[in-house]
Amino acid sequence: MLPVGESGRLNFWFTPQDLGPRWEAWQHTVQSYGNFNLNVRYRDLGNRGDYVSAFTIDRKENHVNAWRVRQIRLLTAEEAQAEDAA
């Protein structure tokens, strides 16, 4: 649990084997657009509700393999599903 006002760090590692046939689509999106969205689904420590932290990540200008989080949104699982359906 991360208290309000504190900061944290998330690291994500995945390989072509992890993404399978989606790997090429992933590479194309990142190389062509320079940004991507990452949704992290979780339950709070009190086991109350499903939540999704939606990260918008983009490439830092004039840097190689340097990324920044541009936006983080906290959604309920239902809100995330509604966005996916739209």
NORVENZI-V406124 format. One record per residue. N is the residue number from 1. RES is the residue in one letter. SS is DSSP state (2 for helix, 1 for strand, 0 for the rest). PSI is psi as a letter, one per 20 degrees, with the letter a starting at -180 (999 if undefined). Layout:
BEGIN
N/RES/SS/PSI ; N/RES/SS/PSI
END
This chain:
BEGIN
1/M/0/p ; 2/L/0/o ; 3/P/0/q ; 4/V/0/p ; 5/G/0/i ; 6/E/0/r ; 7/S/0/r ; 8/G/0/a ; 9/R/0/p ; 10/L/0/p ; 11/N/0/p ; 12/F/0/p ; 13/W/0/p ; 14/F/0/q ; 15/T/0/r ; 16/P/2/h ; 17/Q/2/h ; 18/D/2/g ; 19/L/2/i ; 20/G/2/c ; 21/P/2/i ; 22/R/2/i ; 23/W/2/g ; 24/E/2/h ; 25/A/2/h ; 26/W/2/g ; 27/Q/2/g ; 28/H/2/g ; 29/T/2/g ; 30/V/2/g ; 31/Q/2/h ; 32/S/2/g ; 33/Y/2/h ; 34/G/0/j ; 35/N/1/r ; 36/F/1/r ; 37/N/1/q ; 38/L/1/p ; 39/N/1/p ; 40/V/1/o ; 41/R/1/p ; 42/Y/1/r ; 43/R/1/q ; 44/D/0/r ; 45/L/0/h ; 46/G/0/j ; 47/N/0/k ; 48/R/0/o ; 49/G/0/q ; 50/D/1/p ; 51/Y/1/q ; 52/V/1/p ; 53/S/1/o ; 54/A/1/o ; 55/F/1/p ; 56/T/1/p ; 57/I/1/p ; 58/D/1/r ; 59/R/1/p ; 60/K/0/p ; 61/E/0/q ; 62/N/0/k ; 63/H/0/q ; 64/V/0/p ; 65/N/0/k ; 66/A/0/p ; 67/W/1/q ; 68/R/1/q ; 69/V/1/o ; 70/R/1/h ; 71/Q/1/q ; 72/I/1/p ; 73/R/1/p ; 74/L/1/p ; 75/L/1/q ; 76/T/1/r ; 77/A/2/h ; 78/E/2/g ; 79/E/2/g ; 80/A/2/g ; 81/Q/2/h ; 82/A/2/h ; 83/E/2/g ; 84/D/2/h ; 85/A/2/h ; 86/A/0/999
END
